[in-house]
Amino acid sequence: MLNYLSAEWYKLRRTKGIFIAFGVLLALIATMFIPSAWYEEPTFGVYAIAYLVSLILGFFLAPVFASRVFDDQYGRGTLKNEIVFGIPRRRIYLGKLLLGGATGTASALIVLSFYLLLGLLTGGGGGQENVLACAELCLRGTLIVLPLWLASLSLSFCLLTLIRSGAGAIALNYILLFFTVPLALMAPGTHTDSHLWNFFSYWHFVSPFRGIYEPVNGEPVLPALGWSLAVGVGWIVVTTAVGLAAFNQREIK
């Protein structure tokens, strides 16, 4: 598995687009720290709340990481070479999924470090104690959302495996995200008291982060790590099982 991961990482490193996109993302983050971007000079606490709210955007980046790792191998016809070479399909699927997760996790930590550094340089008002508390809030938010983001990545990878067209899989993925994420952020029973709605509202991979958008006394409420892990791991297990079963049965041309 380590040799396979190393080979996949070598292929990913040669894909310049993902690094250019990541650089653009960091540049966009930096614009938040331009003084003229805010009506009043923000404190580090304001930056921390803005960071937590913007974490929702990470779910929409999961398809990008999944597609870059999978690299449209159905369309390119390169997947057959790996199978003919004797690499087990389980190793191919899990190896690509692990690489996508590792790359996304590393990217999240870089973004967090970059954001905190700029926050410390430009918005550290409120004393050292306040700065440390807000930095801890950002770190906790990242750790809590990470298993949920990995669940979104696993769903993306499952769709790429089920649908032969890479563009079609990504399009369907974004349609699902744009329609289900806003619904999952609504409180259970908002429109109906049906058990199906409550199940969806509780177990969608975005649902645990609902507290960020339902602040109490103006402060965001982070979900319990246990709920986040349960939802994230549940999605990862189910989508991986479905994707792996479909990949084992698919005829590779």
Sequence and secondary structure as in RCSB ss.txt:
>XXXX:A:sequence
MLNYLSAEWYKLRRTKGIFIAFGVLLALIATMFIPSAWYEEPTFGVYAIAYLVSLILGFFLAPVFASRVFDDQYG
RGTLKNEIVFGIPRRRIYLGKLLLGGATGTASALIVLSFYLLLGLLTGGGGGQENVLACAELCLRGTLIVLPLWL
ASLSLSFCLLTLIRSGAGAIALNYILLFFTVPLALMAPGTHTDSHLWNFFSYWHFVSPFRGIYEPVNGEPVLPAL
GWSLAVGVGWIVVTTAVGLAAFNQREIK
>XXXX:A:secstr
 HHHHHHHHHHHHT HHHHHHHHHHHHHHHHTTSGGGSSS   HHHHHHHHHHHGGGGGGTHHHHHHHHHTTHHH
HT HHHHHHTT  HHHHHHHHHHHHHHHHHHHHHHHHHHHHHHHHHH  TTHHHHHHHHHHHHHHHHHHHHHHHH
HHHHHHHHHHHH S HHHHHHHHHHHHHHHHHHHTS TTSS   HHHHHHHHHSTTGGGGGGGS BTTB     H
HHHHHHHHHHHHHHHHHHHHHHHHS   
